[in-house]
């Protein structure tokens, strides 16, 4: 596992713990199908949420949330609906959240939770 993969895995683990602490139920992690992958599928107050996790070790390449552009948001939304179909869940009430995590060496990680991000 290279540095970026390790950073991403640590970020996703932190994200899952953060979401659970915020009252979400984590339904699945790293779900894959032929059209893509979702980092986390969770439920929040009866709503299915696709959570994109972006983790960076510095702001040298910009804020982590900046990596989630409108094209990526539309793909995540399609993937959440696909997950709902495959798991017999109501796909009319889905949303996409973004967790931007900054894990700078020597500092506590910071998490910014963007709820209901639209493309």
N, CA, C and O atoms as a GROMACS GRO file, in nm:
protein
  476
    1UNK      N    1   0.085  -0.117   0.000
    1UNK     CA    2   0.000   0.000   0.000
    1UNK      C    3   0.090   0.124   0.000
    1UNK      O    4   0.179   0.137   0.085
    2UNK      N    5   0.068   0.215  -0.095
    2UNK     CA    6   0.151   0.336  -0.100
    2UNK      C    7   0.099   0.440   0.000
    2UNK      O    8  -0.005   0.422   0.064
    3UNK      N    9   0.174   0.550   0.010
    3UNK     CA   10   0.140   0.655   0.109
    3UNK      C   11  -0.001   0.709   0.089
    3UNK      O   12  -0.076   0.724   0.186
    4UNK      N   13  -0.039   0.738  -0.036
    4UNK     CA   14  -0.173   0.793  -0.062
    4UNK      C   15  -0.283   0.694  -0.028
    4UNK      O   16  -0.387   0.732   0.027
    5UNK      N   17  -0.261   0.566  -0.059
    5UNK     CA   18  -0.360   0.464  -0.025
    5UNK      C   19  -0.374   0.450   0.126
    5UNK      O   20  -0.485   0.435   0.178
    6UNK      N   21  -0.261   0.454   0.196
    6UNK     CA   22  -0.262   0.443   0.342
    6UNK      C   23  -0.333   0.564   0.404
    6UNK      O   24  -0.412   0.548   0.496
    7UNK      N   25  -0.304   0.683   0.353
    7UNK     CA   26  -0.370   0.804   0.400
    7UNK      C   27  -0.521   0.796   0.377
    7UNK      O   28  -0.600   0.831   0.464
    8UNK      N   29  -0.559   0.750   0.258
    8UNK     CA   30  -0.701   0.735   0.226
    8UNK      C   31  -0.770   0.636   0.317
    8UNK      O   32  -0.882   0.660   0.362
    9UNK      N   33  -0.704   0.523   0.344
    9UNK     CA   34  -0.762   0.421   0.433
    9UNK      C   35  -0.778   0.476   0.574
    9UNK      O   36  -0.880   0.452   0.639
   10UNK      N   37  -0.678   0.549   0.623
   10UNK     CA   38  -0.688   0.609   0.756
   10UNK      C   39  -0.801   0.713   0.760
   10UNK      O   40  -0.875   0.722   0.858
   11UNK      N   41  -0.814   0.790   0.653
   11UNK     CA   42  -0.921   0.889   0.645
   11UNK      C   43  -1.058   0.824   0.645
   11UNK      O   44  -1.149   0.872   0.712
   12UNK      N   45  -1.074   0.715   0.570
   12UNK     CA   46  -1.203   0.646   0.566
   12UNK      C   47  -1.239   0.585   0.701
   12UNK      O   48  -1.356   0.584   0.740
   13UNK      N   49  -1.140   0.534   0.771
   13UNK     CA   50  -1.165   0.479   0.905
   13UNK      C   51  -1.210   0.590   1.000
   13UNK      O   52  -1.306   0.573   1.075
   14UNK      N   53  -1.141   0.702   0.995
   14UNK     CA   54  -1.178   0.818   1.077
   14UNK      C   55  -1.318   0.868   1.040
   14UNK      O   56  -1.396   0.904   1.127
   15UNK      N   57  -1.347   0.870   0.911
   15UNK     CA   58  -1.479   0.915   0.863
   15UNK      C   59  -1.591   0.826   0.916
   15UNK      O   60  -1.694   0.875   0.961
   16UNK      N   61  -1.570   0.694   0.911
   16UNK     CA   62  -1.673   0.601   0.960
   16UNK      C   63  -1.699   0.622   1.109
   16UNK      O   64  -1.814   0.619   1.153
   17UNK      N   65  -1.593   0.644   1.186
   17UNK     CA   66  -1.608   0.669   1.330
   17UNK      C   67  -1.679   0.802   1.354
   17UNK      O   68  -1.765   0.813   1.442
   18UNK      N   69  -1.642   0.903   1.276
   18UNK     CA   70  -1.706   1.034   1.288
   18UNK      C   71  -1.856   1.024   1.260
   18UNK      O   72  -1.937   1.076   1.337
   19UNK      N   73  -1.892   0.957   1.152
   19UNK     CA   74  -2.033   0.943   1.115
   19UNK      C   75  -2.111   0.869   1.222
   19UNK      O   76  -2.222   0.910   1.258
   20UNK      N   77  -2.055   0.760   1.274
   20UNK     CA   78  -2.122   0.685   1.380
   20UNK      C   79  -2.143   0.774   1.502
   20UNK      O   80  -2.249   0.770   1.565
   21UNK      N   81  -2.043   0.854   1.536
   21UNK     CA   82  -2.054   0.945   1.649
   21UNK      C   83  -2.156   1.055   1.626
   21UNK      O   84  -2.210   1.111   1.722
   22UNK      N   85  -2.183   1.086   1.499
   22UNK     CA   86  -2.281   1.190   1.465
   22UNK      C   87  -2.422   1.132   1.450
   22UNK      O   88  -2.515   1.203   1.412
   23UNK      N   89  -2.437   1.003   1.481
   23UNK     CA   90  -2.569   0.942   1.478
   23UNK      C   91  -2.605   0.871   1.348
   23UNK      O   92  -2.717   0.822   1.334
   24UNK      N   93  -2.515   0.866   1.254
   24UNK     CA   94  -2.538   0.793   1.130
   24UNK      C   95  -2.520   0.644   1.155
   24UNK      O   96  -2.447   0.604   1.245
   25UNK      N   97  -2.586   0.562   1.075
   25UNK     CA   98  -2.561   0.419   1.074
   25UNK      C   99  -2.482   0.388   0.947
   25UNK      O  100  -2.531   0.410   0.836
   26UNK      N  101  -2.361   0.340   0.963
   26UNK     CA  102  -2.280   0.303   0.847
   26UNK      C  103  -2.330   0.169   0.796
   26UNK      O  104  -2.323   0.068   0.867
   27UNK      N  105  -2.382   0.167   0.674
   27UNK     CA  106  -2.440   0.046   0.615
   27UNK      C  107  -2.336  -0.036   0.539
   27UNK      O  108  -2.340  -0.159   0.540
   28UNK      N  109  -2.243   0.033   0.473
   28UNK     CA  110  -2.143  -0.038   0.394
   28UNK      C  111  -2.027   0.055   0.365
   28UNK      O  112  -2.043   0.177   0.356
   29UNK      N  113  -1.909  -0.005   0.350
   29UNK     CA  114  -1.789   0.072   0.315
   29UNK      C  115  -1.726   0.012   0.190
   29UNK      O  116  -1.726  -0.109   0.170
   30UNK      N  117  -1.673   0.101   0.107
   30UNK     CA  118  -1.603   0.061  -0.016
   30UNK      C  119  -1.688  -0.032  -0.104
   30UNK      O  120  -1.640  -0.135  -0.150
   31UNK      N  121  -1.812   0.006  -0.125
   31UNK     CA  122  -1.902  -0.072  -0.210
   31UNK      C  123  -1.866  -0.047  -0.356
   31UNK      O  124  -1.849   0.067  -0.399
   32UNK      N  125  -1.856  -0.155  -0.431
   32UNK     CA  126  -1.818  -0.146  -0.572
   32UNK      C  127  -1.922  -0.213  -0.660
   32UNK      O  128  -1.986  -0.312  -0.622
   33UNK      N  129  -1.937  -0.155  -0.780
   33UNK     CA  130  -2.014  -0.218  -0.886
   33UNK      C  131  -1.942  -0.184  -1.016
   33UNK      O  132  -1.836  -0.120  -1.014
   34UNK      N  133  -1.998  -0.225  -1.128
   34UNK     CA  134  -1.926  -0.206  -1.254
   34UNK      C  135  -1.911  -0.059  -1.294
   34UNK      O  136  -1.826  -0.027  -1.378
   35UNK      N  137  -1.991   0.030  -1.236
   35UNK     CA  138  -1.980   0.171  -1.276
   35UNK      C  139  -1.903   0.257  -1.176
   35UNK      O  140  -1.885   0.377  -1.199
   36UNK      N  141  -1.857   0.199  -1.066
   36UNK     CA  142  -1.778   0.278  -0.973
   36UNK      C  143  -1.778   0.226  -0.832
   36UNK      O  144  -1.818   0.113  -0.805
   37UNK      N  145  -1.732   0.312  -0.740
   37UNK     CA  146  -1.719   0.275  -0.600
   37UNK      C  147  -1.769   0.389  -0.512
   37UNK      O  148  -1.752   0.507  -0.544
   38UNK      N  149  -1.831   0.352  -0.401
   38UNK     CA  150  -1.871   0.448  -0.299
   38UNK      C  151  -1.787   0.423  -0.174
   38UNK      O  152  -1.771   0.309  -0.131
   39UNK      N  153  -1.734   0.531  -0.116
   39UNK     CA  154  -1.652   0.516   0.004
   39UNK      C  155  -1.735   0.463   0.120
   39UNK      O  156  -1.699   0.363   0.183
   40UNK      N  157  -1.846   0.531   0.147
   40UNK     CA  158  -1.932   0.492   0.260
   40UNK      C  159  -2.078   0.510   0.220
   40UNK      O  160  -2.116   0.612   0.161
   41UNK      N  161  -2.160   0.411   0.253
   41UNK     CA  162  -2.305   0.423   0.243
   41UNK      C  163  -2.354   0.425   0.386
   41UNK      O  164  -2.321   0.336   0.466
   42UNK      N  165  -2.432   0.527   0.420
   42UNK     CA  166  -2.480   0.541   0.556
   42UNK      C  167  -2.628   0.576   0.555
   42UNK      O  168  -2.686   0.605   0.450
   43UNK      N  169  -2.687   0.572   0.672
   43UNK     CA  170  -2.826   0.613   0.686
   43UNK      C  171  -2.831   0.722   0.792
   43UNK      O  172  -2.771   0.710   0.899
   44UNK      N  173  -2.905   0.827   0.762
   44UNK     CA  174  -2.921   0.939   0.854
   44UNK      C  175  -3.069   0.973   0.859
   44UNK      O  176  -3.125   1.023   0.761
   45UNK      N  177  -3.132   0.947   0.970
   45UNK     CA  178  -3.274   0.977   0.989
   45UNK      C  179  -3.360   0.920   0.876
   45UNK      O  180  -3.448   0.988   0.825
   46UNK      N  181  -3.333   0.796   0.837
   46UNK     CA  182  -3.412   0.728   0.735
   46UNK      C  183  -3.370   0.759   0.592
   46UNK      O  184  -3.426   0.704   0.498
   47UNK      N  185  -3.272   0.845   0.574
   47UNK     CA  186  -3.226   0.882   0.441
   47UNK      C  187  -3.096   0.809   0.410
   47UNK      O  188  -3.005   0.805   0.493
   48UNK      N  189  -3.087   0.752   0.289
   48UNK     CA  190  -2.963   0.686   0.246
   48UNK      C  191  -2.866   0.794   0.198
   48UNK      O  192  -2.902   0.879   0.117
   49UNK      N  193  -2.744   0.787   0.248
   49UNK     CA  194  -2.643   0.889   0.219
   49UNK      C  195  -2.518   0.823   0.162
   49UNK      O  196  -2.461   0.733   0.221
   50UNK      N  197  -2.477   0.871   0.044
   50UNK     CA  198  -2.349   0.831  -0.012
   50UNK      C  199  -2.247   0.932   0.037
   50UNK      O  200  -2.262   1.052   0.015
   51UNK      N  201  -2.143   0.884   0.103
   51UNK     CA  202  -2.043   0.973   0.160
   51UNK      C  203  -1.911   0.957   0.085
   51UNK      O  204  -1.853   0.849   0.083
   52UNK      N  205  -1.867   1.065   0.025
   52UNK     CA  206  -1.736   1.069  -0.041
   52UNK      C  207  -1.636   1.123   0.060
   52UNK      O  208  -1.656   1.230   0.117
   53UNK      N  209  -1.529   1.048   0.081
   53UNK     CA  210  -1.426   1.087   0.177
   53UNK      C  211  -1.303   1.131   0.100
   53UNK      O  212  -1.250   1.056   0.018
   54UNK      N  213  -1.258   1.251   0.126
   54UNK     CA  214  -1.136   1.304   0.065
   54UNK      C  215  -1.040   1.339   0.176
   54UNK      O  216  -1.072   1.420   0.263
   55UNK      N  217  -0.923   1.279   0.174
   55UNK     CA  218  -0.824   1.300   0.279
   55UNK      C  219  -0.695   1.351   0.217
   55UNK      O  220  -0.647   1.300   0.116
   56UNK      N  221  -0.640   1.453   0.280
   56UNK     CA  222  -0.511   1.507   0.237
   56UNK      C  223  -0.424   1.531   0.360
   56UNK      O  224  -0.474   1.548   0.472
   57UNK      N  225  -0.292   1.531   0.337
   57UNK     CA  226  -0.198   1.555   0.446
   57UNK      C  227  -0.154   1.700   0.454
   57UNK      O  228  -0.085   1.739   0.548
   58UNK      N  229  -0.193   1.781   0.356
   58UNK     CA  230  -0.164   1.924   0.357
   58UNK      C  231  -0.258   1.993   0.260
   58UNK      O  232  -0.334   1.928   0.188
   59UNK      N  233  -0.251   2.125   0.259
   59UNK     CA  234  -0.333   2.202   0.165
   59UNK      C  235  -0.253   2.239   0.040
   59UNK      O  236  -0.296   2.323  -0.038
   60UNK      N  237  -0.138   2.176   0.022
   60UNK     CA  238  -0.052   2.205  -0.092
   60UNK      C  239  -0.120   2.186  -0.227
   60UNK      O  240  -0.086   2.255  -0.323
   61UNK      N  241  -0.213   2.096  -0.235
   61UNK     CA  242  -0.288   2.073  -0.360
   61UNK      C  243  -0.432   2.120  -0.346
   61UNK      O  244  -0.519   2.077  -0.422
   62UNK      N  245  -0.458   2.208  -0.249
   62UNK     CA  246  -0.592   2.260  -0.227
   62UNK      C  247  -0.666   2.186  -0.117
   62UNK      O  248  -0.617   2.086  -0.064
   63UNK      N  249  -0.782   2.237  -0.083
   63UNK     CA  250  -0.868   2.177   0.020
   63UNK      C  251  -0.919   2.043  -0.031
   63UNK      O  252  -0.949   2.030  -0.149
   64UNK      N  253  -0.930   1.943   0.058
   64UNK     CA  254  -0.977   1.811   0.012
   64UNK      C  255  -1.111   1.815  -0.061
   64UNK      O  256  -1.130   1.741  -0.158
   65UNK      N  257  -1.204   1.899  -0.018
   65UNK     CA  258  -1.336   1.904  -0.081
   65UNK      C  259  -1.330   1.955  -0.225
   65UNK      O  260  -1.421   1.927  -0.304
   66UNK      N  261  -1.226   2.028  -0.260
   66UNK     CA  262  -1.212   2.080  -0.396
   66UNK      C  263  -1.198   1.969  -0.499
   66UNK      O  264  -1.222   1.991  -0.618
   67UNK      N  265  -1.159   1.850  -0.454
   67UNK     CA  266  -1.142   1.737  -0.546
   67UNK      C  267  -1.275   1.674  -0.587
   67UNK      O  268  -1.279   1.588  -0.674
   68UNK      N  269  -1.383   1.717  -0.524
   68UNK     CA  270  -1.515   1.661  -0.554
   68UNK      C  271  -1.589   1.761  -0.642
   68UNK      O  272  -1.655   1.853  -0.594
   69UNK      N  273  -1.576   1.740  -0.772
   69UNK     CA  274  -1.636   1.832  -0.871
   69UNK      C  275  -1.777   1.787  -0.909
   69UNK      O  276  -1.821   1.679  -0.869
   70UNK      N  277  -1.849   1.869  -0.986
   70UNK     CA  278  -1.987   1.834  -1.023
   70UNK      C  279  -2.000   1.700  -1.096
   70UNK      O  280  -2.098   1.629  -1.075
   71UNK      N  281  -1.905   1.664  -1.179
   71UNK     CA  282  -1.910   1.535  -1.250
   71UNK      C  283  -1.903   1.421  -1.148
   71UNK      O  284  -1.978   1.324  -1.157
   72UNK      N  285  -1.812   1.433  -1.053
   72UNK     CA  286  -1.797   1.329  -0.951
   72UNK      C  287  -1.923   1.321  -0.864
   72UNK      O  288  -1.966   1.211  -0.827
   73UNK      N  289  -1.982   1.436  -0.831
   73UNK     CA  290  -2.104   1.436  -0.751
   73UNK      C  291  -2.218   1.364  -0.822
   73UNK      O  292  -2.292   1.288  -0.759
   74UNK      N  293  -2.233   1.388  -0.951
   74UNK     CA  294  -2.339   1.319  -1.027
   74UNK      C  295  -2.315   1.168  -1.029
   74UNK      O  296  -2.409   1.090  -1.018
   75UNK      N  297  -2.188   1.127  -1.044
   75UNK     CA  298  -2.156   0.984  -1.044
   75UNK      C  299  -2.187   0.922  -0.908
   75UNK      O  300  -2.241   0.812  -0.901
   76UNK      N  301  -2.153   0.991  -0.801
   76UNK     CA  302  -2.182   0.941  -0.666
   76UNK      C  303  -2.332   0.927  -0.647
   76UNK      O  304  -2.379   0.828  -0.592
   77UNK      N  305  -2.407   1.026  -0.691
   77UNK     CA  306  -2.554   1.019  -0.680
   77UNK      C  307  -2.609   0.898  -0.754
   77UNK      O  308  -2.696   0.828  -0.703
   78UNK      N  309  -2.560   0.874  -0.876
   78UNK     CA  310  -2.603   0.754  -0.952
   78UNK      C  311  -2.567   0.626  -0.878
   78UNK      O  312  -2.646   0.532  -0.874
   79UNK      N  313  -2.448   0.624  -0.820
   79UNK     CA  314  -2.404   0.504  -0.747
   79UNK      C  315  -2.491   0.480  -0.623
   79UNK      O  316  -2.522   0.365  -0.592
   80UNK      N  317  -2.529   0.586  -0.553
   80UNK     CA  318  -2.615   0.570  -0.435
   80UNK      C  319  -2.750   0.512  -0.478
   80UNK      O  320  -2.802   0.422  -0.412
   81UNK      N  321  -2.806   0.562  -0.588
   81UNK     CA  322  -2.934   0.508  -0.637
   81UNK      C  323  -2.918   0.362  -0.678
   81UNK      O  324  -3.008   0.280  -0.653
   82UNK      N  325  -2.808   0.328  -0.739
   82UNK     CA  326  -2.780   0.190  -0.778
   82UNK      C  327  -2.772   0.100  -0.654
   82UNK      O  328  -2.829  -0.009  -0.652
   83UNK      N  329  -2.702   0.149  -0.551
   83UNK     CA  330  -2.692   0.073  -0.427
   83UNK      C  331  -2.832   0.049  -0.370
   83UNK      O  332  -2.864  -0.062  -0.327
   84UNK      N  333  -2.914   0.152  -0.371
   84UNK     CA  334  -3.051   0.140  -0.319
   84UNK      C  335  -3.130   0.034  -0.396
   84UNK      O  336  -3.201  -0.047  -0.336
   85UNK      N  337  -3.118   0.036  -0.528
   85UNK     CA  338  -3.188  -0.065  -0.609
   85UNK      C  339  -3.143  -0.206  -0.572
   85UNK      O  340  -3.226  -0.295  -0.554
   86UNK      N  341  -3.013  -0.225  -0.561
   86UNK     CA  342  -2.959  -0.358  -0.531
   86UNK      C  343  -2.991  -0.403  -0.389
   86UNK      O  344  -2.991  -0.523  -0.361
   87UNK      N  345  -3.018  -0.309  -0.300
   87UNK     CA  346  -3.044  -0.342  -0.160
   87UNK      C  347  -3.190  -0.315  -0.121
   87UNK      O  348  -3.225  -0.312  -0.003
   88UNK      N  349  -3.274  -0.296  -0.224
   88UNK     CA  350  -3.419  -0.279  -0.203
   88UNK      C  351  -3.450  -0.169  -0.102
   88UNK      O  352  -3.528  -0.188  -0.009
   89UNK      N  353  -3.387  -0.054  -0.123
   89UNK     CA  354  -3.410   0.064  -0.039
   89UNK      C  355  -3.475   0.173  -0.124
   89UNK      O  356  -3.461   0.173  -0.246
   90UNK      N  357  -3.546   0.263  -0.060
   90UNK     CA  358  -3.611   0.374  -0.130
   90UNK      C  359  -3.505   0.470  -0.183
   90UNK      O  360  -3.432   0.532  -0.106
   91UNK      N  361  -3.497   0.482  -0.315
   91UNK     CA  362  -3.395   0.567  -0.377
   91UNK      C  363  -3.443   0.710  -0.397
   91UNK      O  364  -3.368   0.793  -0.449
   92UNK      N  365  -3.566   0.741  -0.357
   92UNK     CA  366  -3.616   0.878  -0.376
   92UNK      C  367  -3.560   0.975  -0.274
   92UNK      O  368  -3.561   1.096  -0.296
   93UNK      N  369  -3.512   0.925  -0.164
   93UNK     CA  370  -3.462   1.012  -0.058
   93UNK      C  371  -3.314   0.987  -0.032
   93UNK      O  372  -3.275   0.954   0.080
   94UNK      N  373  -3.234   1.002  -0.135
   94UNK     CA  374  -3.090   0.984  -0.117
   94UNK      C  375  -3.023   1.121  -0.119
   94UNK      O  376  -3.076   1.218  -0.172
   95UNK      N  377  -2.906   1.126  -0.059
   95UNK     CA  378  -2.827   1.248  -0.066
   95UNK      C  379  -2.679   1.213  -0.069
   95UNK      O  380  -2.640   1.099  -0.042
   96UNK      N  381  -2.599   1.313  -0.102
   96UNK     CA  382  -2.455   1.296  -0.107
   96UNK      C  383  -2.392   1.392  -0.007
   96UNK      O  384  -2.420   1.512  -0.009
   97UNK      N  385  -2.308   1.338   0.080
   97UNK     CA  386  -2.229   1.418   0.172
   97UNK      C  387  -2.083   1.403   0.135
   97UNK      O  388  -2.043   1.304   0.073
   98UNK      N  389  -2.004   1.501   0.171
   98UNK     CA  390  -1.859   1.495   0.152
   98UNK      C  391  -1.793   1.517   0.287
   98UNK      O  392  -1.826   1.610   0.360
   99UNK      N  393  -1.699   1.429   0.320
   99UNK     CA  394  -1.617   1.448   0.439
   99UNK      C  395  -1.477   1.484   0.392
   99UNK      O  396  -1.408   1.402   0.332
  100UNK      N  397  -1.436   1.607   0.420
  100UNK     CA  398  -1.302   1.654   0.384
  100UNK      C  399  -1.216   1.645   0.508
  100UNK      O  400  -1.241   1.711   0.609
  101UNK      N  401  -1.113   1.562   0.500
  101UNK     CA  402  -1.029   1.537   0.617
  101UNK      C  403  -0.886   1.584   0.588
  101UNK      O  404  -0.828   1.551   0.485
  102UNK      N  405  -0.834   1.662   0.680
  102UNK     CA  406  -0.697   1.710   0.670
  102UNK      C  407  -0.617   1.646   0.783
  102UNK      O  408  -0.645   1.669   0.901
  103UNK      N  409  -0.518   1.564   0.745
  103UNK     CA  410  -0.436   1.492   0.844
  103UNK      C  411  -0.292   1.540   0.831
  103UNK      O  412  -0.206   1.471   0.776
  104UNK      N  413  -0.267   1.660   0.884
  104UNK     CA  414  -0.133   1.716   0.878
  104UNK      C  415  -0.046   1.651   0.985
  104UNK      O  416  -0.090   1.634   1.099
  105UNK      N  417   0.077   1.615   0.950
  105UNK     CA  418   0.168   1.553   1.048
  105UNK      C  419   0.183   1.640   1.172
  105UNK      O  420   0.204   1.761   1.162
  106UNK      N  421   0.174   1.576   1.288
  106UNK     CA  422   0.192   1.646   1.415
  106UNK      C  423   0.070   1.722   1.464
  106UNK      O  424   0.077   1.789   1.567
  107UNK      N  425  -0.040   1.713   1.392
  107UNK     CA  426  -0.163   1.783   1.433
  107UNK      C  427  -0.278   1.685   1.441
  107UNK      O  428  -0.276   1.578   1.379
  108UNK      N  429  -0.379   1.724   1.518
  108UNK     CA  430  -0.502   1.645   1.522
  108UNK      C  431  -0.571   1.657   1.386
  108UNK      O  432  -0.570   1.764   1.326
  109UNK      N  433  -0.630   1.549   1.336
  109UNK     CA  434  -0.702   1.558   1.210
  109UNK      C  435  -0.820   1.655   1.220
  109UNK      O  436  -0.884   1.664   1.324
  110UNK      N  437  -0.846   1.726   1.112
  110UNK     CA  438  -0.965   1.810   1.109
  110UNK      C  439  -1.062   1.752   1.007
  110UNK      O  440  -1.022   1.704   0.901
  111UNK      N  441  -1.190   1.758   1.041
  111UNK     CA  442  -1.293   1.702   0.956
  111UNK      C  443  -1.396   1.810   0.925
  111UNK      O  444  -1.448   1.875   1.015
  112UNK      N  445  -1.422   1.828   0.797
  112UNK     CA  446  -1.527   1.919   0.755
  112UNK      C  447  -1.634   1.834   0.688
  112UNK      O  448  -1.606   1.763   0.592
  113UNK      N  449  -1.757   1.841   0.739
  113UNK     CA  450  -1.867   1.759   0.689
  113UNK      C  451  -1.960   1.848   0.607
  113UNK      O  452  -2.028   1.935   0.662
  114UNK      N  453  -1.963   1.825   0.478
  114UNK     CA  454  -2.051   1.899   0.387
  114UNK      C  455  -2.173   1.811   0.363
  114UNK      O  456  -2.162   1.703   0.304
  115UNK      N  457  -2.289   1.855   0.407
  115UNK     CA  458  -2.412   1.775   0.404
  115UNK      C  459  -2.497   1.815   0.285
  115UNK      O  460  -2.520   1.934   0.260
  116UNK      N  461  -2.545   1.714   0.211
  116UNK     CA  462  -2.636   1.739   0.101
  116UNK      C  463  -2.574   1.819  -0.013
  116UNK      O  464  -2.635   1.914  -0.063
  117UNK      N  465  -2.455   1.781  -0.052
  117UNK     CA  466  -2.384   1.851  -0.159
  117UNK      C  467  -2.454   1.823  -0.291
  117UNK      O  468  -2.481   1.707  -0.323
  118UNK      N  469  -2.482   1.926  -0.367
  118UNK     CA  470  -2.549   1.913  -0.496
  118UNK      C  471  -2.451   1.936  -0.610
  118UNK      O  472  -2.355   2.012  -0.595
  119UNK      N  473  -2.473   1.872  -0.722
  119UNK     CA  474  -2.384   1.890  -0.836
  119UNK      C  475  -2.422   2.013  -0.916
  119UNK      O  476  -2.358   2.044  -1.016
   0.00000   0.00000   0.00000
